[in-house]
Amino acid sequence: MKNRLKLLRVERGWTQEQLGQALGVSRQAVNALETEKHDPSLDLAYRIAVLFARPVEEIFDNPHA
Amino acid sequence: MLAFGKSTSSAHKRYAIRTIAFMSGYVAVNVAAIFGAFDDITSPVAAWGLALTVSAPVIGQIWATLSLMRESDEFVRAVVAKQFILASGLAMAVASVWGFGESYAAAPHIPAWMIYPLFWGCFGLIAPFVKSSN
């Protein structure tokens, strides 16, 4: 799923490891999200949205829209 | 808002420790069997007890793998589950072909417990090609 996760992370100067710790997932999971190898669960998508204070659809493109 | 959740590295550490523990038990029981520690067993109940004892570390290792999935984050869980399912399917397919080969084509008999190393062989073949949860 296309997303702006890497852009948002880099804007804040965070590493994948730091973002993973903030979200409670592994660095591998963050890398998989950024490289579109993993579509997040609704729970994780909402956690990411809360962390970056943005609506989910501003971070993840809705493939059905 | 920094929430620290389950760490995959700690899940992998627990998996490694459990694997070493179970495989050590497996090796210990089999070495004891090779050196004749169970040669005096004659009753069927004791023989089945021995079979269960040798199988216990294998069952434990399967539990350790399922625990790794449970304790990991959603991405690692999904990837390991995919690898596990594909390896199980491939191992069952190979075992079925060989089993019918024994029935119909005089293939030499292979003990059923070989499904376990066969599964991990299949897992090792499949894992490098399954890196996505999608």
N, CA and C atoms of all chains as a GROMACS GRO file, in nm:
protein
  597
    1MET      N    1   0.084  -0.119   0.000
    1MET     CA    2   0.000   0.000   0.000
    1MET      C    3   0.088   0.125   0.000
    2LYS      N    4   0.063   0.211  -0.098
    2LYS     CA    5   0.145   0.333  -0.106
    2LYS      C    6   0.122   0.420   0.017
    3ASN      N    7   0.230   0.481   0.063
    3ASN     CA    8   0.217   0.561   0.186
    3ASN      C    9   0.328   0.666   0.195
    4ARG      N   10   0.310   0.757   0.290
    4ARG     CA   11   0.408   0.864   0.311
    4ARG      C   12   0.482   0.846   0.444
    5LEU      N   13   0.492   0.722   0.487
    5LEU     CA   14   0.550   0.695   0.619
    5LEU      C   15   0.698   0.737   0.624
    6LYS      N   16   0.772   0.702   0.520
    6LYS     CA   17   0.916   0.735   0.522
    6LYS      C   18   0.936   0.886   0.525
    7LEU      N   19   0.857   0.959   0.445
    7LEU     CA   20   0.866   1.105   0.441
    7LEU      C   21   0.839   1.164   0.579
    8LEU      N   22   0.733   1.118   0.643
    8LEU     CA   23   0.697   1.168   0.776
    8LEU      C   24   0.804   1.135   0.880
    9ARG      N   25   0.857   1.015   0.867
    9ARG     CA   26   0.962   0.974   0.962
    9ARG      C   27   1.087   1.058   0.945
   10VAL      N   28   1.130   1.075   0.819
   10VAL     CA   29   1.254   1.150   0.792
   10VAL      C   30   1.237   1.297   0.831
   11GLU      N   31   1.117   1.352   0.811
   11GLU     CA   32   1.090   1.491   0.851
   11GLU      C   33   1.118   1.513   0.999
   12ARG      N   34   1.092   1.410   1.077
   12ARG     CA   35   1.112   1.420   1.223
   12ARG      C   36   1.251   1.375   1.265
   13GLY      N   37   1.329   1.330   1.170
   13GLY     CA   38   1.465   1.288   1.201
   13GLY      C   39   1.473   1.157   1.277
   14TRP      N   40   1.372   1.073   1.261
   14TRP     CA   41   1.370   0.945   1.332
   14TRP      C   42   1.430   0.836   1.245
   15THR      N   43   1.490   0.740   1.309
   15THR     CA   44   1.535   0.618   1.240
   15THR      C   45   1.418   0.520   1.236
   16GLN      N   46   1.432   0.417   1.154
   16GLN     CA   47   1.328   0.313   1.152
   16GLN      C   48   1.316   0.246   1.288
   17GLU      N   49   1.430   0.230   1.354
   17GLU     CA   50   1.431   0.168   1.487
   17GLU      C   51   1.350   0.252   1.586
   18GLN      N   52   1.372   0.384   1.581
   18GLN     CA   53   1.301   0.474   1.674
   18GLN      C   54   1.150   0.474   1.645
   19LEU      N   55   1.116   0.478   1.519
   19LEU     CA   56   0.973   0.474   1.485
   19LEU      C   57   0.912   0.341   1.528
   20GLY      N   58   0.986   0.232   1.505
   20GLY     CA   59   0.937   0.101   1.547
   20GLY      C   60   0.913   0.097   1.698
   21GLN      N   61   1.004   0.155   1.775
   21GLN     CA   62   0.986   0.158   1.922
   21GLN      C   63   0.863   0.240   1.960
   22ALA      N   64   0.844   0.351   1.890
   22ALA     CA   65   0.729   0.437   1.920
   22ALA      C   66   0.597   0.366   1.889
   23LEU      N   67   0.600   0.281   1.788
   23LEU     CA   68   0.478   0.212   1.746
   23LEU      C   69   0.462   0.075   1.812
   24GLY      N   70   0.569   0.027   1.876
   24GLY     CA   71   0.563  -0.106   1.936
   24GLY      C   72   0.578  -0.218   1.835
   25VAL      N   73   0.651  -0.190   1.727
   25VAL     CA   74   0.679  -0.294   1.627
   25VAL      C   75   0.830  -0.296   1.599
   26SER      N   76   0.872  -0.394   1.521
   26SER     CA   77   1.014  -0.409   1.491
   26SER      C   78   1.059  -0.312   1.382
   27ARG      N   79   1.190  -0.292   1.372
   27ARG     CA   80   1.244  -0.212   1.262
   27ARG      C   81   1.208  -0.276   1.128
   28GLN      N   82   1.208  -0.409   1.126
   28GLN     CA   83   1.172  -0.480   1.002
   28GLN      C   84   1.030  -0.446   0.959
   29ALA      N   85   0.941  -0.432   1.058
   29ALA     CA   86   0.802  -0.400   1.025
   29ALA      C   87   0.793  -0.259   0.965
   30VAL      N   88   0.868  -0.164   1.023
   30VAL     CA   89   0.868  -0.027   0.969
   30VAL      C   90   0.922  -0.028   0.826
   31ASN      N   91   1.031  -0.100   0.807
   31ASN     CA   92   1.090  -0.110   0.671
   31ASN      C   93   0.990  -0.173   0.573
   32ALA      N   94   0.920  -0.276   0.617
   32ALA     CA   95   0.823  -0.342   0.530
   32ALA      C   96   0.707  -0.249   0.495
   33LEU      N   97   0.665  -0.167   0.591
   33LEU     CA   98   0.560  -0.069   0.562
   33LEU      C   99   0.609   0.034   0.459
   34GLU      N  100   0.730   0.083   0.480
   34GLU     CA  101   0.783   0.188   0.391
   34GLU      C  102   0.807   0.137   0.249
   35THR      N  103   0.840   0.010   0.238
   35THR     CA  104   0.869  -0.047   0.106
   35THR      C  105   0.749  -0.122   0.047
   36GLU      N  106   0.632  -0.104   0.111
   36GLU     CA  107   0.505  -0.161   0.063
   36GLU      C  108   0.506  -0.314   0.060
   37LYS      N  109   0.582  -0.373   0.153
   37LYS     CA  110   0.581  -0.520   0.164
   37LYS      C  111   0.486  -0.566   0.273
   38HIS      N  112   0.422  -0.472   0.339
   38HIS     CA  113   0.326  -0.508   0.443
   38HIS      C  114   0.215  -0.402   0.446
   39ASP      N  115   0.092  -0.448   0.439
   39ASP     CA  116  -0.022  -0.360   0.458
   39ASP      C  117  -0.058  -0.363   0.606
   40PRO      N  118  -0.061  -0.246   0.671
   40PRO     CA  119  -0.082  -0.249   0.817
   40PRO      C  120  -0.224  -0.291   0.853
   41SER      N  121  -0.237  -0.350   0.972
   41SER     CA  122  -0.370  -0.376   1.026
   41SER      C  123  -0.436  -0.241   1.054
   42LEU      N  124  -0.564  -0.242   1.073
   42LEU     CA  125  -0.635  -0.117   1.107
   42LEU      C  126  -0.581  -0.059   1.237
   43ASP      N  127  -0.552  -0.148   1.332
   43ASP     CA  128  -0.499  -0.103   1.461
   43ASP      C  129  -0.366  -0.031   1.444
   44LEU      N  130  -0.275  -0.090   1.365
   44LEU     CA  131  -0.145  -0.027   1.346
   44LEU      C  132  -0.158   0.104   1.266
   45ALA      N  133  -0.246   0.103   1.166
   45ALA     CA  134  -0.266   0.224   1.087
   45ALA      C  135  -0.314   0.339   1.176
   46TYR      N  136  -0.402   0.309   1.268
   46TYR     CA  137  -0.453   0.414   1.360
   46TYR      C  138  -0.343   0.458   1.457
   47ARG      N  139  -0.260   0.365   1.500
   47ARG     CA  140  -0.148   0.403   1.589
   47ARG      C  141  -0.054   0.498   1.517
   48ILE      N  142  -0.027   0.468   1.389
   48ILE     CA  143   0.060   0.555   1.310
   48ILE      C  144  -0.005   0.693   1.293
   49ALA      N  145  -0.134   0.692   1.266
   49ALA     CA  146  -0.206   0.819   1.248
   49ALA      C  147  -0.200   0.904   1.374
   50VAL      N  148  -0.218   0.841   1.489
   50VAL     CA  149  -0.213   0.915   1.616
   50VAL      C  150  -0.072   0.969   1.639
   51LEU      N  151   0.029   0.886   1.611
   51LEU     CA  152   0.168   0.928   1.634
   51LEU      C  153   0.203   1.051   1.550
   52PHE      N  154   0.159   1.052   1.425
   52PHE     CA  155   0.191   1.165   1.338
   52PHE      C  156   0.081   1.272   1.338
   53ALA      N  157  -0.022   1.252   1.418
   53ALA     CA  158  -0.133   1.349   1.430
   53ALA      C  159  -0.193   1.384   1.295
   54ARG      N  160  -0.218   1.281   1.215
   54ARG     CA  161  -0.278   1.301   1.083
   54ARG      C  162  -0.384   1.193   1.060
   55PRO      N  163  -0.483   1.221   0.975
   55PRO     CA  164  -0.579   1.115   0.941
   55PRO      C  165  -0.508   1.001   0.866
   56VAL      N  166  -0.561   0.883   0.881
   56VAL     CA  167  -0.500   0.765   0.818
   56VAL      C  168  -0.482   0.787   0.667
   57GLU      N  169  -0.582   0.845   0.603
   57GLU     CA  170  -0.577   0.858   0.456
   57GLU      C  171  -0.477   0.964   0.410
   58GLU      N  172  -0.424   1.043   0.501
   58GLU     CA  173  -0.315   1.134   0.464
   58GLU      C  174  -0.181   1.062   0.466
   59ILE      N  175  -0.178   0.948   0.531
   59ILE     CA  176  -0.054   0.870   0.541
   59ILE      C  177  -0.056   0.753   0.442
   60PHE      N  178  -0.171   0.685   0.436
   60PHE     CA  179  -0.184   0.569   0.345
   60PHE      C  180  -0.285   0.602   0.236
   61ASP      N  181  -0.244   0.579   0.111
   61ASP     CA  182  -0.338   0.598   0.000
   61ASP      C  183  -0.448   0.493   0.010
   62ASN      N  184  -0.572   0.537  -0.006
   62ASN     CA  185  -0.682   0.441  -0.008
   62ASN      C  186  -0.687   0.376  -0.146
   63PRO      N  187  -0.656   0.247  -0.156
   63PRO     CA  188  -0.652   0.183  -0.288
   63PRO      C  189  -0.790   0.167  -0.351
   64HIS      N  190  -0.894   0.190  -0.272
   64HIS     CA  191  -1.030   0.171  -0.322
   64HIS      C  192  -1.099   0.303  -0.352
   65ALA      N  193  -1.029   0.413  -0.332
   65ALA     CA  194  -1.092   0.545  -0.354
   65ALA      C  195  -1.087   0.582  -0.502
   66MET      N  196   0.402   1.094   2.205
   66MET     CA  197   0.340   0.968   2.246
   66MET      C  198   0.429   0.852   2.207
   67LEU      N  199   0.512   0.808   2.295
   67LEU     CA  200   0.600   0.696   2.265
   67LEU      C  201   0.555   0.576   2.346
   68ALA      N  202   0.501   0.479   2.277
   68ALA     CA  203   0.456   0.356   2.343
   68ALA      C  204   0.549   0.243   2.303
   69PHE      N  205   0.609   0.181   2.400
   69PHE     CA  206   0.700   0.071   2.372
   69PHE      C  207   0.624  -0.060   2.378
   70GLY      N  208   0.619  -0.128   2.265
   70GLY     CA  209   0.544  -0.254   2.258
   70GLY      C  210   0.636  -0.373   2.258
   71LYS      N  211   0.580  -0.485   2.211
   71LYS     CA  212   0.655  -0.610   2.207
   71LYS      C  213   0.773  -0.595   2.113
   72SER      N  214   0.887  -0.637   2.156
   72SER     CA  215   1.006  -0.628   2.073
   72SER      C  216   1.026  -0.758   1.998
   73THR      N  217   1.040  -0.751   1.868
   73THR     CA  218   1.063  -0.872   1.791
   73THR      C  219   1.196  -0.935   1.827
   74SER      N  220   1.297  -0.853   1.856
   74SER     CA  221   1.427  -0.911   1.888
   74SER      C  222   1.418  -0.994   2.016
   75SER      N  223   1.340  -0.948   2.114
   75SER     CA  224   1.326  -1.028   2.236
   75SER      C  225   1.247  -1.156   2.206
   76ALA      N  226   1.150  -1.148   2.115
   76ALA     CA  227   1.077  -1.270   2.075
   76ALA      C  228   1.171  -1.368   2.008
   77HIS      N  229   1.261  -1.316   1.924
   77HIS     CA  230   1.357  -1.404   1.856
   77HIS      C  231   1.457  -1.463   1.956
   78LYS      N  232   1.493  -1.384   2.057
   78LYS     CA  233   1.585  -1.438   2.159
   78LYS      C  234   1.520  -1.553   2.234
   79ARG      N  235   1.393  -1.533   2.272
   79ARG     CA  236   1.322  -1.641   2.343
   79ARG      C  237   1.310  -1.763   2.252
   80TYR      N  238   1.286  -1.741   2.125
   80TYR     CA  239   1.276  -1.853   2.029
   80TYR      C  240   1.408  -1.929   2.023
   81ALA      N  241   1.519  -1.854   2.017
   81ALA     CA  242   1.650  -1.918   2.008
   81ALA      C  243   1.678  -2.001   2.134
   82ILE      N  244   1.646  -1.944   2.250
   82ILE     CA  245   1.670  -2.015   2.377
   82ILE      C  246   1.585  -2.142   2.384
   83ARG      N  247   1.458  -2.128   2.346
   83ARG     CA  248   1.368  -2.245   2.348
   83ARG      C  249   1.415  -2.352   2.251
   84THR      N  250   1.458  -2.309   2.133
   84THR     CA  251   1.505  -2.405   2.033
   84THR      C  252   1.627  -2.480   2.083
   85ILE      N  253   1.722  -2.408   2.140
   85ILE     CA  254   1.843  -2.473   2.194
   85ILE      C  255   1.805  -2.572   2.304
   86ALA      N  256   1.712  -2.531   2.392
   86ALA     CA  257   1.671  -2.619   2.502
   86ALA      C  258   1.605  -2.746   2.449
   87PHE      N  259   1.511  -2.730   2.356
   87PHE     CA  260   1.439  -2.847   2.305
   87PHE      C  261   1.532  -2.937   2.223
   88MET      N  262   1.617  -2.878   2.142
   88MET     CA  263   1.705  -2.960   2.059
   88MET      C  264   1.812  -3.029   2.145
   89SER      N  265   1.852  -2.965   2.255
   89SER     CA  266   1.946  -3.031   2.346
   89SER      C  267   1.881  -3.155   2.406
   90GLY      N  268   1.754  -3.141   2.446
   90GLY     CA  269   1.680  -3.256   2.499
   90GLY      C  270   1.666  -3.366   2.396
   91TYR      N  271   1.640  -3.325   2.272
   91TYR     CA  272   1.623  -3.422   2.163
   91TYR      C  273   1.752  -3.500   2.141
   92VAL      N  274   1.864  -3.428   2.137
   92VAL     CA  275   1.995  -3.492   2.116
   92VAL      C  276   2.027  -3.584   2.235
   93ALA      N  277   1.998  -3.536   2.357
   93ALA     CA  278   2.030  -3.616   2.476
   93ALA      C  279   1.954  -3.749   2.476
   94VAL      N  280   1.825  -3.744   2.445
   94VAL     CA  281   1.744  -3.868   2.445
   94VAL      C  282   1.793  -3.962   2.336
   95ASN      N  283   1.823  -3.907   2.219
   95ASN     CA  284   1.867  -3.994   2.109
   95ASN      C  285   2.005  -4.052   2.132
   96VAL      N  286   2.094  -3.973   2.192
   96VAL     CA  287   2.228  -4.026   2.224
   96VAL      C  288   2.214  -4.139   2.326
   97ALA      N  289   2.125  -4.118   2.425
   97ALA     CA  290   2.101  -4.223   2.525
   97ALA      C  291   2.048  -4.349   2.457
   98ALA      N  292   1.959  -4.331   2.359
   98ALA     CA  293   1.903  -4.447   2.287
   98ALA      C  294   2.011  -4.518   2.207
   99ILE      N  295   2.097  -4.439   2.141
   99ILE     CA  296   2.205  -4.498   2.060
   99ILE      C  297   2.298  -4.581   2.147
  100PHE      N  298   2.322  -4.532   2.271
  100PHE     CA  299   2.413  -4.605   2.360
  100PHE      C  300   2.341  -4.711   2.444
  101GLY      N  301   2.216  -4.742   2.406
  101GLY     CA  302   2.148  -4.858   2.464
  101GLY      C  303   2.076  -4.834   2.595
  102ALA      N  304   2.052  -4.708   2.630
  102ALA     CA  305   1.987  -4.679   2.758
  102ALA      C  306   1.845  -4.735   2.765
  103PHE      N  307   1.782  -4.755   2.650
  103PHE     CA  308   1.642  -4.800   2.650
  103PHE      C  309   1.627  -4.940   2.593
  104ASP      N  310   1.740  -5.013   2.581
  104ASP     CA  311   1.734  -5.145   2.517
  104ASP      C  312   1.654  -5.247   2.597
  105ASP      N  313   1.641  -5.222   2.728
  105ASP     CA  314   1.570  -5.320   2.812
  105ASP      C  315   1.419  -5.301   2.811
  106ILE      N  316   1.372  -5.199   2.744
  106ILE     CA  317   1.227  -5.174   2.742
  106ILE      C  318   1.158  -5.283   2.660
  107THR      N  319   1.059  -5.347   2.723
  107THR     CA  320   0.988  -5.454   2.652
  107THR      C  321   0.837  -5.431   2.650
  108SER      N  322   0.785  -5.366   2.755
  108SER     CA  323   0.639  -5.351   2.760
  108SER      C  324   0.594  -5.244   2.661
  109PRO      N  325   0.478  -5.264   2.600
  109PRO     CA  326   0.426  -5.166   2.504
  109PRO      C  327   0.405  -5.029   2.566
  110VAL      N  328   0.363  -5.026   2.692
  110VAL     CA  329   0.338  -4.896   2.758
  110VAL      C  330   0.470  -4.818   2.772
  111ALA      N  331   0.574  -4.889   2.815
  111ALA     CA  332   0.705  -4.823   2.829
  111ALA      C  333   0.759  -4.781   2.693
  112ALA      N  334   0.734  -4.865   2.592
  112ALA     CA  335   0.782  -4.832   2.457
  112ALA      C  336   0.714  -4.705   2.405
  113TRP      N  337   0.582  -4.694   2.430
  113TRP     CA  338   0.510  -4.573   2.389
  113TRP      C  339   0.556  -4.452   2.471
  114GLY      N  340   0.588  -4.480   2.597
  114GLY     CA  341   0.643  -4.372   2.681
  114GLY      C  342   0.773  -4.319   2.624
  115LEU      N  343   0.856  -4.411   2.576
  115LEU     CA  344   0.983  -4.371   2.513
  115LEU      C  345   0.956  -4.292   2.384
  116ALA      N  346   0.859  -4.341   2.306
  116ALA     CA  347   0.825  -4.270   2.181
  116ALA      C  348   0.779  -4.127   2.210
  117LEU      N  349   0.697  -4.114   2.315
  117LEU     CA  350   0.649  -3.980   2.352
  117LEU      C  351   0.763  -3.893   2.404
  118THR      N  352   0.856  -3.956   2.478
  118THR     CA  353   0.969  -3.881   2.532
  118THR      C  354   1.056  -3.826   2.419
  119VAL      N  355   1.082  -3.909   2.319
  119VAL     CA  356   1.164  -3.864   2.205
  119VAL      C  357   1.089  -3.757   2.125
  120SER      N  358   0.956  -3.772   2.118
  120SER     CA  359   0.876  -3.676   2.040
  120SER      C  360   0.857  -3.543   2.112
  121ALA      N  361   0.865  -3.544   2.245
  121ALA     CA  362   0.834  -3.423   2.323
  121ALA      C  363   0.916  -3.301   2.279
  122PRO      N  364   1.048  -3.314   2.258
  122PRO     CA  365   1.123  -3.195   2.215
  122PRO      C  366   1.080  -3.145   2.077
  123VAL      N  367   1.038  -3.237   1.992
  123VAL     CA  368   0.990  -3.196   1.859
  123VAL      C  369   0.861  -3.116   1.874
  124ILE      N  370   0.770  -3.167   1.959
  124ILE     CA  371   0.646  -3.093   1.985
  124ILE      C  372   0.679  -2.957   2.048
  125GLY      N  373   0.778  -2.959   2.137
  125GLY     CA  374   0.820  -2.833   2.201
  125GLY      C  375   0.873  -2.733   2.099
  126GLN      N  376   0.948  -2.784   2.001
  126GLN     CA  377   1.003  -2.695   1.898
  126GLN      C  378   0.892  -2.635   1.813
  127ILE      N  379   0.790  -2.715   1.784
  127ILE     CA  380   0.674  -2.662   1.709
  127ILE      C  381   0.606  -2.552   1.793
  128TRP      N  382   0.590  -2.579   1.922
  128TRP     CA  383   0.531  -2.478   2.012
  128TRP      C  384   0.616  -2.351   2.012
  129ALA      N  385   0.750  -2.367   2.014
  129ALA     CA  386   0.839  -2.250   2.015
  129ALA      C  387   0.820  -2.166   1.888
  130THR      N  388   0.800  -2.233   1.776
  130THR     CA  389   0.780  -2.160   1.650
  130THR      C  390   0.646  -2.087   1.652
  131LEU      N  391   0.541  -2.154   1.702
  131LEU     CA  392   0.410  -2.089   1.711
  131LEU      C  393   0.416  -1.974   1.812
  132SER      N  394   0.495  -1.990   1.918
  132SER     CA  395   0.510  -1.883   2.017
  132SER      C  396   0.582  -1.762   1.956
  133LEU      N  397   0.680  -1.790   1.870
  133LEU     CA  398   0.749  -1.680   1.802
  133LEU      C  399   0.648  -1.596   1.724
  134MET      N  400   0.555  -1.664   1.657
  134MET     CA  401   0.452  -1.590   1.582
  134MET      C  402   0.366  -1.507   1.678
  135ARG      N  403   0.325  -1.569   1.788
  135ARG     CA  404   0.236  -1.501   1.883
  135ARG      C  405   0.303  -1.380   1.946
  136GLU      N  406   0.434  -1.390   1.974
  136GLU     CA  407   0.504  -1.286   2.049
  136GLU      C  408   0.564  -1.178   1.959
  137SER      N  409   0.560  -1.200   1.827
  137SER     CA  410   0.619  -1.102   1.735
  137SER      C  411   0.516  -0.997   1.694
  138ASP      N  412   0.564  -0.893   1.625
  138ASP     CA  413   0.470  -0.793   1.574
  138ASP      C  414   0.397  -0.849   1.452
  139GLU      N  415   0.300  -0.773   1.403
  139GLU     CA  416   0.211  -0.827   1.299
  139GLU      C  417   0.283  -0.861   1.169
  140PHE      N  418   0.388  -0.785   1.134
  140PHE     CA  419   0.459  -0.813   1.009
  140PHE      C  420   0.536  -0.945   1.020
  141VAL      N  421   0.616  -0.960   1.125
  141VAL     CA  422   0.694  -1.083   1.144
  141VAL      C  423   0.600  -1.203   1.156
  142ARG      N  424   0.489  -1.184   1.231
  142ARG     CA  425   0.392  -1.293   1.247
  142ARG      C  426   0.337  -1.337   1.112
  143ALA      N  427   0.302  -1.240   1.029
  143ALA     CA  428   0.243  -1.273   0.898
  143ALA      C  429   0.344  -1.344   0.808
  144VAL      N  430   0.467  -1.297   0.808
  144VAL     CA  431   0.569  -1.357   0.721
  144VAL      C  432   0.603  -1.499   0.768
  145VAL      N  433   0.624  -1.516   0.899
  145VAL     CA  434   0.657  -1.650   0.950
  145VAL      C  435   0.539  -1.745   0.928
  146ALA      N  436   0.417  -1.695   0.946
  146ALA     CA  437   0.299  -1.780   0.922
  146ALA      C  438   0.292  -1.824   0.776
  147LYS      N  439   0.319  -1.731   0.685
  147LYS     CA  440   0.319  -1.768   0.542
  147LYS      C  441   0.424  -1.875   0.514
  148GLN      N  442   0.545  -1.853   0.570
  148GLN     CA  443   0.654  -1.950   0.549
  148GLN      C  444   0.615  -2.086   0.607
  149PHE      N  445   0.555  -2.083   0.727
  149PHE     CA  446   0.516  -2.207   0.796
  149PHE      C  447   0.411  -2.283   0.714
  150ILE      N  448   0.313  -2.211   0.664
  150ILE     CA  449   0.204  -2.275   0.588
  150ILE      C  450   0.258  -2.332   0.456
  151LEU      N  451   0.339  -2.254   0.385
  151LEU     CA  452   0.394  -2.303   0.258
  151LEU      C  453   0.485  -2.424   0.280
  152ALA      N  454   0.568  -2.418   0.386
  152ALA     CA  455   0.658  -2.530   0.415
  152ALA      C  456   0.577  -2.654   0.454
  153SER      N  457   0.469  -2.635   0.532
  153SER     CA  458   0.383  -2.748   0.569
  153SER      C  459   0.320  -2.811   0.446
  154GLY      N  460   0.271  -2.728   0.356
  154GLY     CA  461   0.210  -2.779   0.234
  154GLY      C  462   0.308  -2.856   0.148
  155LEU      N  463   0.428  -2.799   0.133
  155LEU     CA  464   0.529  -2.866   0.051
  155LEU      C  465   0.572  -2.998   0.115
  156ALA      N  466   0.590  -2.997   0.248
  156ALA     CA  467   0.631  -3.120   0.318
  156ALA      C  468   0.523  -3.228   0.306
  157MET      N  469   0.397  -3.187   0.319
  157MET     CA  470   0.287  -3.285   0.305
  157MET      C  471   0.280  -3.339   0.163
  158ALA      N  472   0.305  -3.252   0.066
  158ALA     CA  473   0.302  -3.296  -0.074
  158ALA      C  474   0.412  -3.399  -0.099
  159VAL      N  475   0.534  -3.367  -0.053
  159VAL     CA  476   0.647  -3.459  -0.074
  159VAL      C  477   0.621  -3.591  -0.001
  160ALA      N  478   0.571  -3.581   0.124
  160ALA     CA  479   0.545  -3.702   0.203
  160ALA      C  480   0.436  -3.789   0.137
  161SER      N  481   0.334  -3.723   0.081
  161SER     CA  482   0.226  -3.797   0.015
  161SER      C  483   0.278  -3.870  -0.108
  162VAL      N  484   0.357  -3.799  -0.189
  162VAL     CA  485   0.414  -3.862  -0.310
  162VAL      C  486   0.499  -3.982  -0.270
  163TRP      N  487   0.583  -3.962  -0.166
  163TRP     CA  488   0.670  -4.072  -0.125
  163TRP      C  489   0.589  -4.187  -0.068
  164GLY      N  490   0.486  -4.155   0.011
  164GLY     CA  491   0.402  -4.259   0.071
  164GLY      C  492   0.334  -4.345  -0.034
  165PHE      N  493   0.280  -4.279  -0.136
  165PHE     CA  494   0.217  -4.356  -0.244
  165PHE      C  495   0.323  -4.428  -0.328
  166GLY      N  496   0.443  -4.370  -0.332
  166GLY     CA  497   0.554  -4.440  -0.398
  166GLY      C  498   0.586  -4.570  -0.326
  167GLU      N  499   0.578  -4.568  -0.192
  167GLU     CA  500   0.598  -4.690  -0.116
  167GLU      C  501   0.487  -4.791  -0.145
  168SER      N  502   0.362  -4.740  -0.154
  168SER     CA  503   0.247  -4.828  -0.176
  168SER      C  504   0.247  -4.890  -0.315
  169TYR      N  505   0.283  -4.810  -0.414
  169TYR     CA  506   0.262  -4.855  -0.553
  169TYR      C  507   0.389  -4.875  -0.634
  170ALA      N  508   0.499  -4.815  -0.590
  170ALA     CA  509   0.618  -4.819  -0.675
  170ALA      C  510   0.739  -4.877  -0.604
  171ALA      N  511   0.716  -4.947  -0.493
  171ALA     CA  512   0.822  -5.015  -0.420
  171ALA      C  513   0.934  -4.920  -0.376
  172ALA      N  514   0.896  -4.796  -0.346
  172ALA     CA  515   0.996  -4.702  -0.293
  172ALA      C  516   1.037  -4.750  -0.153
  173PRO      N  517   1.163  -4.732  -0.116
  173PRO     CA  518   1.206  -4.777   0.018
  173PRO      C  519   1.131  -4.702   0.128
  174HIS      N  520   1.104  -4.773   0.239
  174HIS     CA  521   1.027  -4.713   0.348
  174HIS      C  522   1.108  -4.606   0.420
  175ILE      N  523   1.042  -4.496   0.447
  175ILE     CA  524   1.102  -4.388   0.528
  175ILE      C  525   1.013  -4.369   0.650
  176PRO      N  526   1.070  -4.365   0.773
  176PRO     CA  527   0.987  -4.350   0.893
  176PRO      C  528   0.909  -4.218   0.892
  177ALA      N  529   0.790  -4.223   0.952
  177ALA     CA  530   0.701  -4.105   0.951
  177ALA      C  531   0.764  -3.985   1.020
  178TRP      N  532   0.852  -4.008   1.119
  178TRP     CA  533   0.910  -3.892   1.189
  178TRP      C  534   0.999  -3.807   1.098
  179MET      N  535   1.033  -3.859   0.981
  179MET     CA  536   1.114  -3.780   0.888
  179MET      C  537   1.039  -3.658   0.835
  180ILE      N  538   0.906  -3.655   0.858
  180ILE     CA  539   0.828  -3.537   0.815
  180ILE      C  540   0.881  -3.411   0.884
  181TYR      N  541   0.936  -3.428   1.006
  181TYR     CA  542   0.981  -3.310   1.081
  181TYR      C  543   1.106  -3.246   1.018
  182PRO      N  544   1.215  -3.322   0.997
  182PRO     CA  545   1.329  -3.261   0.925
  182PRO      C  546   1.292  -3.220   0.784
  183LEU      N  547   1.200  -3.296   0.721
  183LEU     CA  548   1.155  -3.258   0.586
  183LEU      C  549   1.088  -3.121   0.589
  184PHE      N  550   1.003  -3.099   0.691
  184PHE     CA  551   0.935  -2.970   0.704
  184PHE      C  552   1.037  -2.857   0.716
  185TRP      N  553   1.139  -2.875   0.801
  185TRP     CA  554   1.237  -2.767   0.819
  185TRP      C  555   1.323  -2.749   0.696
  186GLY      N  556   1.347  -2.858   0.623
  186GLY     CA  557   1.418  -2.845   0.495
  186GLY      C  558   1.335  -2.760   0.398
  187CYS      N  559   1.204  -2.789   0.393
  187CYS     CA  560   1.113  -2.710   0.307
  187CYS      C  561   1.108  -2.565   0.354
  188PHE      N  562   1.105  -2.547   0.485
  188PHE     CA  563   1.102  -2.411   0.542
  188PHE      C  564   1.227  -2.333   0.498
  189GLY      N  565   1.342  -2.399   0.506
  189GLY     CA  566   1.467  -2.335   0.465
  189GLY      C  567   1.470  -2.300   0.317
  190LEU      N  568   1.406  -2.384   0.236
  190LEU     CA  569   1.400  -2.356   0.092
  190LEU      C  570   1.308  -2.239   0.061
  191ILE      N  571   1.198  -2.233   0.134
  191ILE     CA  572   1.094  -2.134   0.105
  191ILE      C  573   1.125  -1.997   0.164
  192ALA      N  574   1.180  -1.996   0.285
  192ALA     CA  575   1.194  -1.870   0.360
  192ALA      C  576   1.262  -1.757   0.282
  193PRO      N  577   1.372  -1.784   0.208
  193PRO     CA  578   1.438  -1.672   0.138
  193PRO      C  579   1.348  -1.606   0.032
  194PHE      N  580   1.244  -1.676  -0.011
  194PHE     CA  581   1.158  -1.621  -0.117
  194PHE      C  582   1.029  -1.559  -0.062
  195VAL      N  583   1.007  -1.570   0.067
  195VAL     CA  584   0.886  -1.512   0.127
  195VAL      C  585   0.929  -1.404   0.225
  196LYS      N  586   0.933  -1.281   0.177
  196LYS     CA  587   0.975  -1.169   0.261
  196LYS      C  588   0.868  -1.062   0.273
  197SER      N  589   0.753  -1.089   0.213
  197SER     CA  590   0.644  -0.992   0.216
  197SER      C  591   0.523  -1.054   0.281
  198SER      N  592   0.444  -0.975   0.351
  198SER     CA  593   0.322  -1.028   0.412
  198SER      C  594   0.206  -1.021   0.314
  199ASN      N  595   0.224  -0.954   0.202
  199ASN     CA  596   0.114  -0.934   0.106
  199ASN      C  597   0.091  -1.058   0.019
   0.00000   0.00000   0.00000
